[in-house]
Amino acid sequence: MDHRLPLLTKELDDASQPRRRKANGVATTNVTLSAHLNDNSEVFPQLLALHVKKGSTVADLTYGKGVFWRNIPSTDYKLLASDLKMGQAWTSLPHDSSSIDAVVFDPPYMEGLYRKTKASLAGSGSHSAFQDAYSDGCVQKESVQRKYHDAVLEAYLSVMPEVRRILRPDGKFIVKCQDEVSANRQKLTHVELIWAFEHLGFYCKDLFVVVRRNAPVISRLLKQEHARKNHSYFLVFQRQDHRRRIDYSNFASWLRDHFSGNDGLAK
Ligand SMILES: C[S@@+](CC[C@H](N)C(=O)[O-])C[C@H]1O[C@@H](n2cnc3c(N)ncnc32)[C@H](O)[C@@H]1O
């Protein structure tokens, strides 16, 4: 069994061919960067400029306060904004099938926003503005059954039937997420989502890192065990046309074979 990744296989196969390089393009530093010490409202327009053509129809399923759109002229895109606060759950959307060029999804991203009672939600009491911006109170108990970090993943997965229904075959799915430590365990949400969505036919085409400018406050620190997160991600997925599937990662099956001993390399 040949376990070389497709890219590598191609490189090896091409190695014997004479190469002729053409120096096209211009030297510039004016490029879109992957990491930003900035706000969502500054990063999101750059992401859209790179990945979503002007004039496209974009459905933002968790519009919230519309922070992402603050620096985008309303004439640039046909924005279809929805949110539970506007009476529209992401699990049942009014859009026609295959009618959307890009979907934007920024659900409550940490387990503390999926508690069963309002009093136990993260950001209760004096931080209610945080809760107001990031969660929708405790209504998640209706749509999310699991607990702790699994509740976060369940929320991200629960939107997929609707995303697959409304998105055009080559459409973009833009996902905001943040890693978290849950029950003293490191949970790399962005990695989990990349694997999960790839499994569902979405190629992770790009990743932006947004770094907070202000320092996070820790109210009751006993002993620090993990670096405190001060960054989040925008992931840009491209829906794959099943006829032209980008086989950029056969790593999952490669690993499965390797560790199940099928190829004699295991152990
Ligand atoms: C992190 S905030 C989104 C912030 C938003 N991107 C902005 O720019 O202001 C999460 C949003 O998800 C919404 N939400 C939570 N559960 C939902 C659900 N089941 N369906 C639709 N929206 C939901 C919340 O009301 C909240 O506005």
The ligand as an SDF file (V2000), in Angstrom:
LIG
                    3D

 27 29  0  0  0  0  0  0  0  0999 V2000
  -20.5430   34.7770   19.9330 C   0  0  0  0  0  0  0  0  0  0  0  0
  -22.1140   35.5290   19.7290 S   0  0  0  0  0  0  0  0  0  0  0  0
  -22.0550   36.1030   18.0680 C   0  0  0  0  0  0  0  0  0  0  0  0
  -21.4560   37.4810   17.9650 C   0  0  0  0  0  0  0  0  0  0  0  0
  -21.5860   38.0590   16.5840 C   0  0  0  0  0  0  0  0  0  0  0  0
  -20.7130   37.4010   15.6290 N   0  0  0  0  0  0  0  0  0  0  0  0
  -21.3440   39.5500   16.5710 C   0  0  0  0  0  0  0  0  0  0  0  0
  -20.6120   40.0170   15.6640 O   0  0  0  0  0  0  0  0  0  0  0  0
  -21.8750   40.2620   17.4080 O   0  0  0  0  0  0  0  0  0  0  0  0
  -23.1430   34.0930   19.6070 C   0  0  0  0  0  0  0  0  0  0  0  0
  -24.5240   34.3700   19.1040 C   0  0  0  0  0  0  0  0  0  0  0  0
  -25.1750   33.1080   18.8670 O   0  0  0  0  0  0  0  0  0  0  0  0
  -26.5480   33.3010   19.1020 C   0  0  0  0  0  0  0  0  0  0  0  0
  -27.1630   31.9920   19.2810 N   0  0  0  0  0  0  0  0  0  0  0  0
  -27.0200   31.1360   20.3330 C   0  0  0  0  0  0  0  0  0  0  0  0
  -27.7230   30.0100   20.1180 N   0  0  0  0  0  0  0  0  0  0  0  0
  -28.3250   30.1350   18.9170 C   0  0  0  0  0  0  0  0  0  0  0  0
  -29.1530   29.2790   18.1410 C   0  0  0  0  0  0  0  0  0  0  0  0
  -29.5080   28.0610   18.5710 N   0  0  0  0  0  0  0  0  0  0  0  0
  -29.5680   29.7240   16.9150 N   0  0  0  0  0  0  0  0  0  0  0  0
  -29.2000   30.9630   16.4630 C   0  0  0  0  0  0  0  0  0  0  0  0
  -28.4020   31.8130   17.1660 N   0  0  0  0  0  0  0  0  0  0  0  0
  -27.9670   31.4000   18.3780 C   0  0  0  0  0  0  0  0  0  0  0  0
  -26.5730   34.1710   20.3360 C   0  0  0  0  0  0  0  0  0  0  0  0
  -27.8090   34.8140   20.4600 O   0  0  0  0  0  0  0  0  0  0  0  0
  -25.4070   35.1190   20.0790 C   0  0  0  0  0  0  0  0  0  0  0  0
  -25.8410   36.3180   19.4670 O   0  0  0  0  0  0  0  0  0  0  0  0
  1  2  1  0
  2  3  1  0
  2 10  1  0
  3  4  1  0
  4  5  1  0
  5  6  1  0
  5  7  1  0
  7  8  2  0
  7  9  1  0
 10 11  1  0
 11 12  1  0
 11 26  1  0
 12 13  1  0
 13 14  1  0
 13 24  1  0
 14 15  1  0
 14 23  1  0
 15 16  2  0
 16 17  1  0
 17 18  1  0
 17 23  2  0
 18 19  1  0
 18 20  2  0
 20 21  1  0
 21 22  2  0
 22 23  1  0
 24 25  1  0
 24 26  1  0
 26 27  1  0
M  CHG  2   2   1   9  -1
M  END
$$$$
